[in-house]
Amino acid sequence: MLDKILRFIIIVLSVIAGLMMTDRIIPLLAPWVSEEFFSVGIFGITVATIFSFVGGGLIGGFIGFIISPFLLNSLWQFTYWVEARLNRMPVNDVLAGALGLSIGLIISNLLGSAFLPIPFVGRYIPIVLSIILGYLGLNIAIRKREELFSFCSTIPWLNKDKGKEANKPANMYQYKILDTSVIIDGRIADICQTGFIEGTLLIPRFVLAELQHIADSSDLLKRNRGRRGLDILNRIQKELGMYVQIDNHDFDDIAEVDAKLVKLGQQIKGKLVTNDYNLNKVAELQGVPVLNINDLANAVKPVVLPGEEMIVHVVKDGKEFGQGVAYLDDGTMIVVDGGKRHIGETIGVMVTSVLQTAAGRMIFAKPKAI
């Protein structure tokens, strides 16, 4: 139905264009046409006028009828292309772009009116200015969107409810940005299941692309890790009921995924969830809050104090002479002084000291005296 209406409008416009063109062409034929053609008519209407209405209208309408399917096809393709681009753009980019485009067109209209009195080119200069300034306004506003919205937040009448919002929890709107390592690790799903993570989990599209690249790798180990990460995301979204949002921000001028994550955290004021030690340090240096899964795991390990006794199974020898190594159920390494001779045995030990490192907790012990 809409296609028929648009096609009818195109034909009507073509008829009008044909009438206007014929009205312009007929005077040019005067030297080769008799004067009766321009003077004799019916009911005061000259032959030229009749010819203009009938001939020009029919020709214009026929041309419009022929080209309307092609124009409609091109129109719909352009509409779908614009819609696809807008769907991939965040709302902030769309709003900033619309504002920048409006400002650019307003400025071009004000400047263009000054050129109208110029002969010949005066009427075309406003069109050129509209295209140039509209394009510049659109691009500059999108690139400077964060500064633009920050400026708007300083205007008092736009922030009347700021005091009310301040009473709400600060983490209510804060995104938790997941990186590739923490998705593949899988422990984030167990943490979500316990309810310790709340709010929106944000998955940047470039992280998904890296995850898909790993899942398509020719290396079996990498491929299994990538598929595990995709399964973890599916479990978090469907089984655990967490709200997972795909973010379309991308930074073409930044090549590394870790740098993109830090930049995204700075822009949206979100927290970065990772277990990558280096990314953790870089993010903290640039002011991005980090939730490190390894730090959480170390924090919830059982507290062991010097002097406590425990039963361990010595599995291998240590780095130093005579040392043996055992492990707790949570993976904590226990270095047993003089435990080399007890490899393969389950013995009682007494804790002598506990060392907390960035990699985890290490316990030093010695065999319990019998």
Salt bridges, closest charged atoms under 4 A:
ASP93 OD1 - ARG145 NE 2.68
GLU147 OE2 - LYS144 NZ 3.97
ASP161 OD1 - LYS164 NZ 3.87
GLU165 OE2 - LYS168 NZ 3.66
ASP185 OD2 - ARG187 NE 2.68
ASP190 OD1 - ARG235 NH1 3.55
ASP247 OD2 - HIS249 ND1 2.98
ASP250 OD1 - LYS260 NZ 2.98
GLU309 OE1 - LYS368 NZ 3.46
GLU345 OE1 - HIS342 ND1 3.12
